[in-house]
Amino acid sequence: MDFDMAFYKDFAFSERAKLQFRGELFNIFNHTNFNAIDPNFGSGTFGQVTSAADPRIIEFALRLEF
C-alpha cells in the first residue's frame, strides 16, 4: 500500500490571468511495494520477489491560465 498526495496554490494576476503552482507526491512514505513473486517451480528464482514498484516520486508544475 502506498500513499499519494497533491497540493496546489493559485495566484491571480488579473481578472483573466492566474498562475497555478502544483505539487504531487507519490509513495510519500517510500514503502517498498513488491510486484511479483516468481511462481515457476523449475526456476532458479522460485518464490523470490523479482521486482518492486516505483520509489518516492515528487513532481512540481506551473500552469498559466488566461
Biopython code that builds the backbone (N, CA, C, O; Angstrom):
import numpy as np
from Bio.PDB.StructureBuilder import StructureBuilder

atoms = [
    (1, "MET", "N", (0.849, -1.165, 0.000)),
    (1, "MET", "CA", (0.000, 0.000, 0.000)),
    (1, "MET", "C", (0.900, 1.235, 0.000)),
    (1, "MET", "O", (1.879, 1.298, 0.743)),
    (2, "ASP", "N", (0.566, 2.196, -0.824)),
    (2, "ASP", "CA", (1.307, 3.450, -0.794)),
    (2, "ASP", "C", (0.337, 4.617, -0.653)),
    (2, "ASP", "O", (-0.863, 4.490, -0.895)),
    (3, "PHE", "N", (0.887, 5.738, -0.258)),
    (3, "PHE", "CA", (0.087, 6.939, -0.050)),
    (3, "PHE", "C", (0.562, 8.021, -1.007)),
    (3, "PHE", "O", (1.761, 8.259, -1.148)),
    (4, "ASP", "N", (-0.391, 8.670, -1.661)),
    (4, "ASP", "CA", (-0.108, 9.752, -2.595)),
    (4, "ASP", "C", (-0.728, 11.034, -2.058)),
    (4, "ASP", "O", (-1.677, 10.997, -1.275)),
    (5, "MET", "N", (-0.177, 12.180, -2.491)),
    (5, "MET", "CA", (-0.678, 13.465, -2.032)),
    (5, "MET", "C", (-0.463, 14.499, -3.135)),
    (5, "MET", "O", (0.499, 14.415, -3.898)),
    (6, "ALA", "N", (-1.364, 15.467, -3.208)),
    (6, "ALA", "CA", (-1.225, 16.562, -4.171)),
    (6, "ALA", "C", (-1.668, 17.853, -3.500)),
    (6, "ALA", "O", (-2.535, 17.852, -2.626)),
    (7, "PHE", "N", (-1.059, 18.952, -3.925)),
    (7, "PHE", "CA", (-1.450, 20.267, -3.420)),
    (7, "PHE", "C", (-1.256, 21.287, -4.526)),
    (7, "PHE", "O", (-0.475, 21.074, -5.453)),
    (8, "TYR", "N", (-1.980, 22.405, -4.418)),
    (8, "TYR", "CA", (-1.804, 23.480, -5.389)),
    (8, "TYR", "C", (-2.143, 24.815, -4.748)),
    (8, "TYR", "O", (-2.842, 24.882, -3.737)),
    (9, "LYS", "N", (-1.632, 25.869, -5.357)),
    (9, "LYS", "CA", (-1.889, 27.236, -4.917)),
    (9, "LYS", "C", (-2.076, 28.089, -6.158)),
    (9, "LYS", "O", (-1.245, 28.075, -7.067)),
    (10, "ASP", "N", (-3.187, 28.842, -6.189)),
    (10, "ASP", "CA", (-3.470, 29.747, -7.303)),
    (10, "ASP", "C", (-3.034, 31.163, -6.952)),
    (10, "ASP", "O", (-3.250, 31.630, -5.834)),
    (11, "PHE", "N", (-2.421, 31.837, -7.912)),
    (11, "PHE", "CA", (-2.026, 33.238, -7.781)),
    (11, "PHE", "C", (-2.703, 34.012, -8.904)),
    (11, "PHE", "O", (-2.438, 33.759, -10.079)),
    (12, "ALA", "N", (-3.578, 34.958, -8.549)),
    (12, "ALA", "CA", (-4.305, 35.743, -9.556)),
    (12, "ALA", "C", (-3.491, 36.985, -9.914)),
    (12, "ALA", "O", (-3.050, 37.726, -9.035)),
    (13, "PHE", "N", (-3.297, 37.204, -11.227)),
    (13, "PHE", "CA", (-2.596, 38.387, -11.712)),
    (13, "PHE", "C", (-3.576, 39.464, -12.155)),
    (13, "PHE", "O", (-3.304, 40.658, -12.023)),
    (14, "SER", "N", (-4.692, 39.041, -12.671)),
    (14, "SER", "CA", (-5.748, 39.955, -13.099)),
    (14, "SER", "C", (-7.053, 39.166, -13.077)),
    (14, "SER", "O", (-7.094, 38.035, -12.594)),
    (15, "GLU", "N", (-8.117, 39.766, -13.601)),
    (15, "GLU", "CA", (-9.390, 39.055, -13.635)),
    (15, "GLU", "C", (-9.334, 37.831, -14.547)),
    (15, "GLU", "O", (-10.043, 36.850, -14.323)),
    (16, "ARG", "N", (-8.494, 37.893, -15.569)),
    (16, "ARG", "CA", (-8.473, 36.824, -16.568)),
    (16, "ARG", "C", (-7.254, 35.914, -16.482)),
    (16, "ARG", "O", (-7.257, 34.844, -17.091)),
    (17, "ALA", "N", (-6.227, 36.294, -15.760)),
    (17, "ALA", "CA", (-4.990, 35.508, -15.748)),
    (17, "ALA", "C", (-4.656, 35.036, -14.335)),
    (17, "ALA", "O", (-4.741, 35.787, -13.363)),
    (18, "LYS", "N", (-4.276, 33.771, -14.261)),
    (18, "LYS", "CA", (-3.811, 33.243, -12.980)),
    (18, "LYS", "C", (-2.719, 32.207, -13.221)),
    (18, "LYS", "O", (-2.656, 31.572, -14.273)),
    (19, "LEU", "N", (-1.877, 32.058, -12.229)),
    (19, "LEU", "CA", (-0.787, 31.097, -12.263)),
    (19, "LEU", "C", (-1.045, 30.080, -11.159)),
    (19, "LEU", "O", (-1.344, 30.444, -10.022)),
    (20, "GLN", "N", (-0.927, 28.810, -11.505)),
    (20, "GLN", "CA", (-1.136, 27.752, -10.519)),
    (20, "GLN", "C", (0.175, 27.011, -10.304)),
    (20, "GLN", "O", (0.796, 26.536, -11.254)),
    (21, "PHE", "N", (0.591, 26.916, -9.035)),
    (21, "PHE", "CA", (1.737, 26.097, -8.645)),
    (21, "PHE", "C", (1.181, 24.799, -8.086)),
    (21, "PHE", "O", (0.303, 24.819, -7.223)),
    (22, "ARG", "N", (1.687, 23.669, -8.572)),
    (22, "ARG", "CA", (1.139, 22.373, -8.178)),
    (22, "ARG", "C", (2.272, 21.427, -7.807)),
    (22, "ARG", "O", (3.319, 21.409, -8.455)),
    (23, "GLY", "N", (2.053, 20.651, -6.772)),
    (23, "GLY", "CA", (2.999, 19.620, -6.357)),
    (23, "GLY", "C", (2.275, 18.302, -6.170)),
    (23, "GLY", "O", (1.170, 18.269, -5.628)),
    (24, "GLU", "N", (2.887, 17.218, -6.612)),
    (24, "GLU", "CA", (2.313, 15.884, -6.457)),
    (24, "GLU", "C", (3.389, 14.955, -5.908)),
    (24, "GLU", "O", (4.518, 14.934, -6.399)),
    (25, "LEU", "N", (3.030, 14.198, -4.898)),
    (25, "LEU", "CA", (3.948, 13.253, -4.273)),
    (25, "LEU", "C", (3.333, 11.864, -4.353)),
    (25, "LEU", "O", (2.181, 11.659, -3.972)),
    (26, "PHE", "N", (4.112, 10.919, -4.852)),
    (26, "PHE", "CA", (3.661, 9.540, -4.980)),
    (26, "PHE", "C", (4.518, 8.662, -4.079)),
    (26, "PHE", "O", (5.741, 8.803, -4.049)),
    (27, "ASN", "N", (3.874, 7.752, -3.341)),
    (27, "ASN", "CA", (4.539, 6.889, -2.363)),
    (27, "ASN", "C", (5.318, 7.749, -1.364)),
    (27, "ASN", "O", (6.530, 7.593, -1.212)),
    (28, "ILE", "N", (4.616, 8.649, -0.693)),
    (28, "ILE", "CA", (5.271, 9.663, 0.138)),
    (28, "ILE", "C", (6.048, 9.084, 1.315)),
    (28, "ILE", "O", (6.997, 9.717, 1.778)),
    (29, "PHE", "N", (5.679, 7.898, 1.819)),
    (29, "PHE", "CA", (6.414, 7.286, 2.927)),
    (29, "PHE", "C", (7.532, 6.366, 2.437)),
    (29, "PHE", "O", (8.264, 5.792, 3.243)),
    (30, "ASN", "N", (7.664, 6.227, 1.123)),
    (30, "ASN", "CA", (8.722, 5.450, 0.476)),
    (30, "ASN", "C", (8.753, 3.994, 0.948)),
    (30, "ASN", "O", (9.828, 3.424, 1.133)),
    (31, "HIS", "N", (7.573, 3.392, 1.143)),
    (31, "HIS", "CA", (7.499, 1.979, 1.498)),
    (31, "HIS", "C", (7.733, 1.134, 0.253)),
    (31, "HIS", "O", (7.282, 1.479, -0.839)),
    (32, "THR", "N", (8.433, 0.040, 0.426)),
    (32, "THR", "CA", (8.666, -0.871, -0.687)),
    (32, "THR", "C", (7.387, -1.641, -0.981)),
    (32, "THR", "O", (6.800, -2.245, -0.083)),
    (33, "ASN", "N", (6.961, -1.620, -2.226)),
    (33, "ASN", "CA", (5.783, -2.361, -2.670)),
    (33, "ASN", "C", (6.243, -3.404, -3.680)),
    (33, "ASN", "O", (6.585, -3.073, -4.816)),
    (34, "PHE", "N", (6.249, -4.652, -3.262)),
    (34, "PHE", "CA", (6.724, -5.732, -4.119)),
    (34, "PHE", "C", (5.682, -6.067, -5.169)),
    (34, "PHE", "O", (4.490, -6.140, -4.869)),
    (35, "ASN", "N", (6.130, -6.269, -6.400)),
    (35, "ASN", "CA", (5.224, -6.529, -7.516)),
    (35, "ASN", "C", (4.997, -8.003, -7.781)),
    (35, "ASN", "O", (3.851, -8.453, -7.813)),
    (36, "ALA", "N", (6.047, -8.754, -7.970)),
    (36, "ALA", "CA", (5.874, -10.120, -8.462)),
    (36, "ALA", "C", (6.767, -11.098, -7.709)),
    (36, "ALA", "O", (7.921, -10.806, -7.393)),
    (37, "ILE", "N", (6.198, -12.260, -7.433)),
    (37, "ILE", "CA", (6.959, -13.383, -6.893)),
    (37, "ILE", "C", (6.994, -14.433, -7.996)),
    (37, "ILE", "O", (5.966, -14.745, -8.596)),
    (38, "ASP", "N", (8.164, -14.971, -8.259)),
    (38, "ASP", "CA", (8.326, -15.944, -9.346)),
    (38, "ASP", "C", (7.585, -17.239, -9.005)),
    (38, "ASP", "O", (7.960, -17.921, -8.051)),
    (39, "PRO", "N", (6.526, -17.598, -9.773)),
    (39, "PRO", "CA", (5.739, -18.795, -9.464)),
    (39, "PRO", "C", (6.229, -20.069, -10.164)),
    (39, "PRO", "O", (5.649, -21.137, -9.966)),
    (40, "ASN", "N", (7.275, -19.975, -10.967)),
    (40, "ASN", "CA", (7.751, -21.131, -11.739)),
    (40, "ASN", "C", (8.625, -22.029, -10.872)),
    (40, "ASN", "O", (9.714, -21.633, -10.456)),
    (41, "PHE", "N", (8.138, -23.254, -10.598)),
    (41, "PHE", "CA", (8.833, -24.172, -9.698)),
    (41, "PHE", "C", (10.236, -24.532, -10.193)),
    (41, "PHE", "O", (11.150, -24.695, -9.384)),
    (42, "GLY", "N", (10.411, -24.654, -11.479)),
    (42, "GLY", "CA", (11.704, -25.037, -12.041)),
    (42, "GLY", "C", (12.700, -23.891, -12.148)),
    (42, "GLY", "O", (13.855, -24.111, -12.515)),
    (43, "SER", "N", (12.283, -22.705, -11.843)),
    (43, "SER", "CA", (13.138, -21.530, -11.979)),
    (43, "SER", "C", (14.110, -21.420, -10.804)),
    (43, "SER", "O", (13.800, -21.836, -9.688)),
    (44, "GLY", "N", (15.272, -20.863, -11.067)),
    (44, "GLY", "CA", (16.253, -20.643, -10.006)),
    (44, "GLY", "C", (15.839, -19.563, -9.024)),
    (44, "GLY", "O", (16.387, -19.470, -7.926)),
    (45, "THR", "N", (14.878, -18.753, -9.417)),
    (45, "THR", "CA", (14.395, -17.688, -8.531)),
    (45, "THR", "C", (12.992, -17.992, -8.005)),
    (45, "THR", "O", (12.257, -17.067, -7.659)),
    (46, "PHE", "N", (12.607, -19.270, -7.940)),
    (46, "PHE", "CA", (11.272, -19.662, -7.481)),
    (46, "PHE", "C", (11.004, -19.111, -6.076)),
    (46, "PHE", "O", (11.815, -19.272, -5.164)),
    (47, "GLY", "N", (9.865, -18.467, -5.926)),
    (47, "GLY", "CA", (9.445, -17.945, -4.628)),
    (47, "GLY", "C", (10.110, -16.647, -4.222)),
    (47, "GLY", "O", (9.833, -16.129, -3.140)),
    (48, "GLN", "N", (10.976, -16.109, -5.057)),
    (48, "GLN", "CA", (11.661, -14.864, -4.724)),
    (48, "GLN", "C", (10.955, -13.687, -5.390)),
    (48, "GLN", "O", (10.376, -13.815, -6.468)),
    (49, "VAL", "N", (11.018, -12.549, -4.725)),
    (49, "VAL", "CA", (10.468, -11.320, -5.296)),
    (49, "VAL", "C", (11.401, -10.874, -6.410)),
    (49, "VAL", "O", (12.610, -10.760, -6.211)),
    (50, "THR", "N", (10.831, -10.622, -7.587)),
    (50, "THR", "CA", (11.665, -10.278, -8.739)),
    (50, "THR", "C", (11.565, -8.813, -9.149)),
    (50, "THR", "O", (12.336, -8.360, -9.995)),
    (51, "SER", "N", (10.618, -8.056, -8.559)),
    (51, "SER", "CA", (10.533, -6.633, -8.891)),
    (51, "SER", "C", (9.770, -5.890, -7.799)),
    (51, "SER", "O", (9.086, -6.489, -6.969)),
    (52, "ALA", "N", (9.909, -4.574, -7.828)),
    (52, "ALA", "CA", (9.218, -3.720, -6.860)),
    (52, "ALA", "C", (8.653, -2.509, -7.588)),
    (52, "ALA", "O", (9.121, -2.142, -8.665)),
    (53, "ALA", "N", (7.641, -1.896, -6.986)),
    (53, "ALA", "CA", (7.019, -0.704, -7.573)),
    (53, "ALA", "C", (7.961, 0.492, -7.445)),
    (53, "ALA", "O", (9.017, 0.407, -6.817)),
    (54, "ASP", "N", (7.561, 1.588, -8.043)),
    (54, "ASP", "CA", (8.386, 2.799, -8.043)),
    (54, "ASP", "C", (8.646, 3.317, -6.633)),
    (54, "ASP", "O", (7.793, 3.181, -5.756)),
    (55, "PRO", "N", (9.822, 3.913, -6.408)),
    (55, "PRO", "CA", (10.101, 4.558, -5.124)),
    (55, "PRO", "C", (9.370, 5.898, -5.045)),
    (55, "PRO", "O", (8.532, 6.194, -5.896)),
    (56, "ARG", "N", (9.670, 6.686, -4.060)),
    (56, "ARG", "CA", (9.043, 8.001, -3.906)),
    (56, "ARG", "C", (9.317, 8.853, -5.143)),
    (56, "ARG", "O", (10.445, 8.927, -5.629)),
    (57, "ILE", "N", (8.263, 9.489, -5.637)),
    (57, "ILE", "CA", (8.367, 10.380, -6.796)),
    (57, "ILE", "C", (7.716, 11.705, -6.419)),
    (57, "ILE", "O", (6.614, 11.729, -5.871)),
    (58, "ILE", "N", (8.402, 12.809, -6.715)),
    (58, "ILE", "CA", (7.874, 14.147, -6.443)),
    (58, "ILE", "C", (7.874, 14.925, -7.749)),
    (58, "ILE", "O", (8.887, 14.978, -8.447)),
    (59, "GLU", "N", (6.731, 15.531, -8.081)),
    (59, "GLU", "CA", (6.606, 16.319, -9.303)),
    (59, "GLU", "C", (6.100, 17.713, -8.957)),
    (59, "GLU", "O", (5.241, 17.872, -8.090)),
    (60, "PHE", "N", (6.634, 18.715, -9.636)),
    (60, "PHE", "CA", (6.181, 20.092, -9.491)),
    (60, "PHE", "C", (5.790, 20.620, -10.864)),
    (60, "PHE", "O", (6.370, 20.230, -11.877)),
    (61, "ALA", "N", (4.798, 21.513, -10.890)),
    (61, "ALA", "CA", (4.346, 22.065, -12.166)),
    (61, "ALA", "C", (3.857, 23.492, -11.975)),
    (61, "ALA", "O", (3.394, 23.868, -10.898)),
    (62, "LEU", "N", (3.967, 24.278, -13.039)),
    (62, "LEU", "CA", (3.383, 25.617, -13.115)),
    (62, "LEU", "C", (2.394, 25.621, -14.270)),
    (62, "LEU", "O", (2.668, 25.085, -15.345)),
    (63, "ARG", "N", (1.247, 26.231, -14.032)),
    (63, "ARG", "CA", (0.214, 26.296, -15.069)),
    (63, "ARG", "C", (-0.280, 27.732, -15.160)),
    (63, "ARG", "O", (-0.686, 28.323, -14.159)),
    (64, "LEU", "N", (-0.244, 28.282, -16.352)),
    (64, "LEU", "CA", (-0.707, 29.646, -16.594)),
    (64, "LEU", "C", (-2.030, 29.593, -17.340)),
    (64, "LEU", "O", (-2.117, 29.004, -18.417)),
    (65, "GLU", "N", (-3.054, 30.203, -16.772)),
    (65, "GLU", "CA", (-4.371, 30.274, -17.412)),
    (65, "GLU", "C", (-4.673, 31.731, -17.735)),
    (65, "GLU", "O", (-4.488, 32.612, -16.895)),
    (66, "PHE", "N", (-5.140, 31.981, -18.965)),
    (66, "PHE", "CA", (-5.509, 33.348, -19.361)),
    (66, "PHE", "C", (-6.648, 33.317, -20.331)),
    (66, "PHE", "O", (-7.104, 34.367, -20.782)),
]
sb = StructureBuilder()
sb.init_structure("model")
sb.init_model(0)
sb.init_chain("A")
sb.init_seg("    ")
for serial, (resi, resn, name, xyz) in enumerate(atoms, 1):
    if name == "N":
        sb.init_residue(resn, " ", resi, " ")
    sb.init_atom(name, np.array(xyz, "f"), 0.0, 1.0, " ", f" {name:<3s}", serial, name[0])
structure = sb.get_structure()
